[in-house]
Amino acid sequence: MANNNIECPVDFVSINENKIRLTAGIVFILTLIYLFTGLWIIPAFLLIDFFVRGFNFVSYSLLGIASDKLVAAFSIKQKPTDRAPKRFAAKTGFLFSAAILVFFAFDLKNIALILAIVLATFALLESAFGFCAGCHVYSFYTKFLKRKSSILTSCFFFIFIATVHTTMAQPAKTETSFTVENYYKTKWGFAEEFIHLWKTNHYPLLKKAIEKGDIISVTAEQPKLHSGEDTRCDFKVIIVFKNSDKAFDGALTEPYKKLLYPDVDKLKKDEQHRFELLIAHWDVMIDKVALD
């Protein structure tokens, strides 16, 4: 089939184009979530779903099942179109998802993000405007790649091998952890209230950073006996960051505040009150000293 010099594969099997556009819309949303979160599980899921849709196991596609439910729920009309271009588009999506995962695994996240942006763009065009990426990619393949397949396949193979080799040959970055000790001196009689507020409003944020891997550990200490007023410290927190960049990132825990504390205004007031309980607060950056 050809239209305006665009060649499309055909197999004379009719499917519902509106369902395909709904599926593309879900792919766009999932890819967008990956772009904002960096969760590798999303391209992994898309890899599987593209595979089953591209290699004739469509009944196992969770996105296809979801689209069927939406078509039925909203009584969306049937719009017949040939199946072959959509299967080819799914195979293309499978290759994109695989490439995203490969580059993500080799810590080439910028390349993975670029590929994800391209994938999201194609999915949006398909969903919103009925743009058939499969036809355009197939047309490009038949007019250019197929004629010079042996040369281009070799070139792409060697480029891929060179990229992987270069990445693996680079010396691994040895990130050095960065330790900061936080000291708090409270007004007399308010140490327990301060510690309670810290554990309620600040420690959960640090635990989220631990889950992400930005912080390695958090420990807290308080003295058993009081010392002199000049040297008194009522609460000490030791934070081991993944590296110095994380330690000096002022927005490290910002993404978790709305998640953990929907009432942000109350959090701000509680934190203001917590610091009003202090007489002094100081931070000490710790570096280990080799003894041998």
PANU-258290 format. One record per residue: x, y, z of N, C-alpha, C in turn; residue in one letter. Coordinates in steps of 0.02 Angstrom, whole numbers, plus 32768, in hexadecimal, padded with zeros to 4 digits. Layout:
// PANU-258290
XYZXYZXYZA/...
***
This chain:
// PANU-258290
802A7FC58000800080008000802C803E8000M/801B80717FD8804380AD7FD4801780EA7FD5A/802F811F7FF5800A815D7FF9803A81977FFEN/803B81C17FC9806A81F97FC880B281E27FD2N/80C481AF7FAC810881947FAE811981737FF1N/80E88165801980F28141805880DB80F9804EI/810880CA805780F88083804F80E680658093E/80B0803D8094809B801D80D180967FD280C7C/80AA7FAA80F9809F7F6280F480547F5380FAP/803E7F1E80DA7FF77F0A80DD7FF27EBF80E9V/7FBE7EAB810E7FAF7E6381147F647E56810CD/7F3F7E8C80FB7EF77E8680ED7ECE7E6C8128F/7EE97E7981657EC37E6A81A27EAE7EAC81C1V/7E6D7EB481CC7E537EF481E47E517EF68231S/7E677F2F824D7E637F3A82957E467F8082A1I/7E377F8F82DF7E187FCF82F27E4E800482FDN/7E50803682D27E83806A82D87E7A80928318E/7E3C809C832E7E3080C3836B7E4D80A083A8N/7E4A805E83A87E69803983DF7EB5804283DDK/7ED2804083A27F1B804A839B7F2F808F83B4I/7F0680C183A57F16810583BB7F11810C8406R/7EE280E884257EDE80E8846E7F1C80C7848CL/7F318090846E7F6E806E84867FAA809C8481T/7FAF80C084497FE680EF84407FE481268474A/7FA7813B84867FA1816E84BB7FBB815684FDG/7FAE8116850D7FC780FA854C801380F4854AI/802E80E1850F807780DE8507809681238512V/8075815684F7808E819B8500809081AD854AF/805A819E856F805781AF85B6808D818A85DDI/8096814985CF80C8812185F3810F813B85E4L/811B814C85A4815E81658592816B81A885B3T/813681D185B8813C821285D9814E82098623L/812F81D78643813F81C98689818881B48690I/81A0818B865F81E681778661821581B3865BY/820381E2862F822D821D8625823382478664L/81FE8247868D81FF827086CA8219824A8706F/821582088705822981E18740826881B88736T/827681A586F782B0817B86E982A881338700G/826A811D870C825E80D88722826880A886E7L/829A807C86ED82AA804F86B68274801B86ABW/8249800F86DD82157FDD86D681E37FEF86A0I/81DD8030869181AD8046865E81C380318618I/8200804186018215802685BF82187FDA85BEP/82257FBA85F782247F7185FA81DE7F5685ECA/81AD7F77860A81677F6385FE81547F6E85B5F/81687FA9859B81587FB98555817A7F888525L/81B77F73853781DB7F42850E81B17F028506L/81967EEA853D816E7EAC853B812E7EB78514I/810D7EF0852280CD7EFC850180D57F0884B6D/810A7F2C84A281177F34845B81267EF1843AF/81497EC6845E815B7E858442811C7E5B8433F/80F07E57846480B57E2D845A80877E4A8424V/80877E8D841D805D7EAB83E9807E7EA783A4R/80C17EA983A480E47EA9836480EF7E648347G/80EE7E31837280FC7DED835B80C17DBE8363F/80857DDC835B80477DB5835480327D908393N/80417DAE83CE80277D93840D7FFB7DC8842DF/7FD57DEB84047FB27E27841A7F807E198452V/7F677DDD84587F367DCE848D7F567DD384D2S/7F997DD284D67FBC7DD785167FD07E1F8526Y/7FC07E4E84FB7FD47E9485057FA87EB4853AS/7FC67ECA85717F9F7EEC85A57F857F2F858CL/7FAD7F5185637F967F9185487F5C7F868517L/7F607F4F84F07F297F3F84C37EE97F2F84E9G/7EF07F0B85207EB67EFA854A7E987F398567I/7EC37F67857F7EAB7FA6859C7E877FCF8567A/7EA27FD0852A7E827FF684F47E3E7FD884E2S/7E397F9584E27DF97F7484D57DC57F8A8509D/7DDA7F8D85487DAD7FA2857E7D967FEA8573K/7DC38015855E7DB1805B85527D8280628517L/7D8F803C84E27D63803D84A77D1C802984BBV/7D177FF384E37CD57FDB84F87CB3800C8528A/7CDB802885577CBF8054858A7CA38094856CA/7CC580AF853A7CB180EE851C7C8E80E684D9F/7C7E80A884C87C5A809884897C7B80BA844DS/7CBC80B384487CE280D084117CD680A883D1I/7CC780CA839C7CB780A8835D7CF38085833EK/7CE4805383177D18802F82F27D2F805982B7Q/7D71805B82AD7D8D807C82727DC0804C8254K/7DAD802682217DD97FF282077E18800D81E7P/7E4E7FEA81F37E8E7FF981D27EB67FB881CDT/7EE77FB781A27F0E7F7A81997F3B7F6E81D5D/7F437F2F81E77F697F1D82237FB57F24821AR/7FCE7F1681DE80167F0F81D3803E7F4D81E7A/80297F8B81D580507FC681E980557FCD8235P/801F7FBB8258801F7FC282A0804D7F8E82C1K/804F7F5182A3807D7F1F82BD80C57F3582B2R/80D27F53827781167F6B826981287FA38299F/80F87FCF82A88104800582D881137FE9831EA/80F07FB3833080FD7F93837181437F758374A/81597F58833C819E7F3D833981D17F75833FK/81C17FAE832081EE7FE8832681F07FFF836FT/81B58001839081B3801383D681D97FE28402G/81D77FA283EF81FD7F6F841382487F7E840FF/82607F9083D382A77FA083CB82BA7FDE83F3L/828F801183F2829D804E841882A0803F8463F/82708017847B826F800684C382AD7FDF84D7S/82C17FB184AB82FE7F8984B8833B7FB684BBA/833F7FE6848B83798013848A837A803F84C8A/833F805784DE833B8080851A835680598556I/8342801B855D83597FF2859583A47FE58592L/83BE7FD8855684067FCB854E842E80098563V/841B804385498440808085598438809285A3F/83FE808485BF83F280908606842080638630F/84268023861B84507FF4864084998007863FA/84AF8026860784F5803B860285008082861BF/84CE809C863F84D180DF865D84D781178629D/84BE810985ED84BC813E85B98474815985B8L/8462817885F0841C818B85FA840581C385CCK/843481EE85B784208224858A840982088546N/842D81D5852D841981B684EE83D6819384F7I/83CE81728530838E8150853E835581828540A/836181BD855C832C81F0855F831B820A851AL/834D821284EF8341822A84AA831581F78485I/832681B7848C82FE8183846B82B681828487L/82B0818D84C9826E818E84E7824581C984CEA/8266820284C28243823C84A78229822E8461I/8253820C8438823E81FA83F4820281CA83F8V/82078198842481D08168842C8190818B8442L/819681B88472815B81DD848A813D82088453A/81688226842A8150825183F38128822883C1T/814281EE83AC811F81C3837D80DB81AC839BF/80DD819A83DB809F818383FC806B81BB83FFA/808181F8840D8053823184108036823F83CBL/8060823D83988047824A835480158215833EL/802381D783507FF481A1833F7FB281AA8364E/7FB681B983A47F7A81BF83CD7F5081FB83BBS/7F70823483B37F4B827383AA7F36827F8361A/7F62826B83327F56827D82EC7F51824182BDF/7F57820582D87F5481CA82AD7F9081C38280G/7FC881E28293800681DD826C802281978273F/802B8175823980428130823B808F812E8236C/80AF8128827080F881248271811080E5824DA/80E980AF825280FC807182318105807981E6G/80D7809D81C680DC80A8817D811A80CF816BC/8129810581918162812F818181A4810A818DH/81A880E581C481E580BE81D181ED8087819DV/81B78065818D81B98030815B81CD804C8116Y/81B28086810581C280A680C5820D80B780C1S/822680D280F9826E80E180FC829780A280F5F/8280806D811782A4802E811682A7801180CFY/826E800F80AD826C7FF1806A8291801A8036T/8290805C803C82AF8086800982FA808F8013K/83108089805183578099805E837D8060807FF/8364804B80B8838A801980DE838D7FD680BAL/83547FC1809E83527F7E808083827F768047K/838C7FAC802083B97FA87FE784027FA37FFBR/84117FBD803484567FBD804A845C7F9A808EK/84347F678095842D7F4880D7846F7F2C80F2S/84957F0B80C784D27EEA80DF85047F1D80F9S/850D7F5480D4853D7F8780E985267FAA8128I/84E67FBF812884CC7FE5816184C77FBA819FL/84B47F7B819684B17F4E81D084F67F4781F0T/85287F4081C6856D7F3B81E085817F7B8204S/85707FB581E685827FF5820485617FFC8248C/851F7FEF824C84FB7FF6828B85167FC582BEF/85287F8982A885437F5782D685847F6F82F5F/85B17F8982CB85F27FA082E485EB7FDE830FF/85BB800A82FD85B08045832785978030836CI/85698000836C854E7FE883AC85867FC883D6F/85AE7F9D83B685E57F7C83DB86167FB083F5I/86267FE283CC8655801683E1863A803E841CA/85F9804C841A85D98071845185DC804A8491T/85C9800B848D85CA7FE084C986117FD884E3V/86407FCD84B586867FC484C986A2800284EBH/8692803D84CD86AA807C84EA868E8086852FT/864E80768536862E807F8577864C805185ACT/86578013859986727FE385C986BC7FEF85D6M/86DE800C85A58726801885AE8734805485DAA/8702808085E1870C80BA860B871580A48653Q/874580C28676874E80AF86BC870F80BF86E4P/86FC8090870D86C08099873586C980D48765A/869580FC876A8698813487978694811B87DFK/86C7812B880586C88117884B86AD81518874T/866C8150887F864D818588A6865E817C88EFE/867481B2890D868681B18953864D81CC897CT/863981A689AE860281BD89D8861881FD89FES/85E682228A1385F382638A3385CB82668A73F/85EE826E8AAB85CD826C8AEC85C782B18B0AT/858B82C08B23857F83008B45855F82F28B89V/857B83118BBC855F830B8BFF853A834C8C10E/84FA83458C2184D0837E8C3484CA83818C80N/84DA83BA8C9D84D683C38CE5849F83F68CF5Y/847683E58D28843F84118D3B8442841F8D86Y/843F845E8D98843E84738DDE83FB84968DEAK/83D084788E13838D84938E1D838A84BD8E5CT/835284E28E62834485068EA0833984D28ED7K/834784E68F14834184B78F4C82F9849D8F50W/82F4845A8F5482B3843A8F5C828E842B8F1CG/82AB843C8EE2828884328EA282A983FE8E75F/82DA83DA8E8F82FF83AA8E6582D083738E4CA/82A783578E78827B83208E63824883368E2FE/822D83738E3781FE838D8E05822083968DC2E/825E83B08DC3828383BA8D85828F83778D62F/82A583458D8882B383038D6B827382E58D4EI/823C82ED8D7181FC82D38D5981E982F38D16H/81F183358D1181E083588CD3820F83438C9BL/824F833A8CAB828083248C78826D82DF8C5DW/825B82B18C8B8248826D8C768207826D8C4FK/81DB829D8C5D819A829F8C3C819D82C08BF8T/81C282F78BF281BE83208BB681FC831E8B89N/823483078BA4827183088B7B828D82C38B6CH/828B82978B9D82A782548B928284822E8B5AY/824182318B538221820E8B1B823A82258AD6P/824D82658AD08269827E8A9182AD825E8A84L/82D582598AB98317823A8AB2831081F08AA0L/82DD81CE8ABB82D381888AAB82C2817F8A61K/829C81AE8A45828C81AB89FE82CD81B389D4K/82F981DF89EA833981E889C7836481A989CDA/835E81868A05838281468A0D8367811389DBI/8324811089D4830580E189A5831D80EF895EE/8325812E894D833C813F8909838681328900K/83AC8131893783F481258932841E81648938G/83FE819D8944842481DB894B844681E0898FD/842A81BF89C0844781BD8A03845381748A15I/848D81678A3284A081228A448484810F8A88I/848B813C8AB98473812C8AFC8466816C8B24S/843A81658B56842C819C8B85842A817E8BCAV/845281998BF8845181838C3D844B81C18C6AT/843081B78CA5842681EF8CD3843F81DC8D19A/8456820F8D3D847082048D81845B823E8DAEE/8456822F8DEE844D82648E1F847682538E5DQ/848F82848E8084BC82778EB9849682598EF4P/84B9822E8F18849B82118F54849F82428F8FK/84D482698F8F84DE829B8FC484E882E08FA6L/84D383138FCA84DC83578FB18523836F8FBFH/853D83958F90857F83B48F98857583FE8FA8S/85AB84238FA685A6846B8FB3857F848E8F7DG/856684CA8F8D853C84EF8F5E856184FE8F1DE/85A1850D8F2185C6851F8EE585CF84E48EB5D/85D384A88ED285DF846D8EA885A284408EA2T/856984568EBB852D842C8EBC851284208E76R/84FF83E18E6984DD83CE8E2B84A6839C8E3EC/846883AB8E2A843083818E3E841E834B8E0BD/843383538DCE841F83248D9A845283268D62F/846682EB8D4B849882E68D16847F82B58CE1K/848282CA8CA2846E829F8C6A84A982968C3BV/84B782588C2A84EE82498BFC84D082308BBAI/84DA82558B8584BF82428B4384F982328B14I/84F781F68AF8852981E28AC7850881E68A82V/851D82188A5B850282228A18852781F789E5F/850781EC89AD852581C58977856581E7895EK/856482298959859E824F894485958297895BN/85C782C1894F85C483068965858E832E8941S/8581831D8901854C834088DC8509833888FED/84FA82FC891684BB82EF893884B88315897BK/84F28319899C84F4833B89DC84E4838689D6A/84F983A4899F84EF83EC899684B383FC8968F/848B83C9895A844F83D48932841783EC8960D/8408842C895E83D68449898B83908430897EG/838484148942834183FC8930833D83B08932A/836983908956836D83478955832C8326896BL/830C8342899E82CF832389B9828F834789A4T/8295837B897C825A83A28967822583778944E/8238834989178205832288F381D882F88921P/81EF82EB895F81CA82BE898B819B82E389BAY/81A1832589BE817A834B89EF812F834689E3K/811A835389A580D38350899680B983098999K/80E582D9898A80D18293898D80C3827D89D5L/80EF82918A0380E8827C8A4980BE82AB8A73L/80BD82EB8A5F809A831D8A87806D83478A59Y/8031832F8A4C800383548A207FF5839B8A37P/7FF483A58A7A7FEA83E88A95802F84098A9DD/804784268A66808B84438A66808F847F8A96V/805A84A58A9B805B84E08AC8806684CA8B10D/804584948B24804E847B8B68809584638B73K/80B184438B4180F7842C8B45812684678B50L/811B849D8B2A814584D88B31814184F78B76K/810384F98B9280FA85158BD5811B84E98C09K/811384A78C02813384798C32817F847D8C2FD/819984848BF281E284898BEB81FC84CB8C07E/81D585008BFD81E885418C1981EA853D8C65Q/81B7851C8C8181B585148CCA81EF84EA8CE2H/820184B58CBC8239848A8CCF827984B38CD6R/828584DF8CA682C385078CA882BF853F8CDCF/828285538CEF827B85848D25828F85678D68E/829085258D6C82A585048DAB82F185028DB3L/831685178D80835F85128D80838085518D9CL/83B885458DBC83E6857B8DCE841D857F8D9AI/843485448D82846985418D50846385018D28A/847E85058CEC847F84CB8CBF84BC84D18C92H/84E4849D8C8E851F84A08C63852A845C8C42W/854A845E8C09855884218BE285A384188BDCD/85B983DA8BE1860083CA8BDB860883968BA4V/863083A78B71863F83788B3B867A834D8B4EM/8670830C8B4B86A182DC8B6686C882BB8B2EI/870982B68B38873482918B09875D82608B32D/876082238B1A878681EF8B3E87D181FB8B37K/87F581EA8B6C883D81F18B6D885C81AB8B6CV/8886819E8B3B88A8815D8B3688DC81588B6EA/88D981228B93890781198BCB894380EE8BB9L/894080CA8B82897980A08B6D899980BB8B2ED/
***
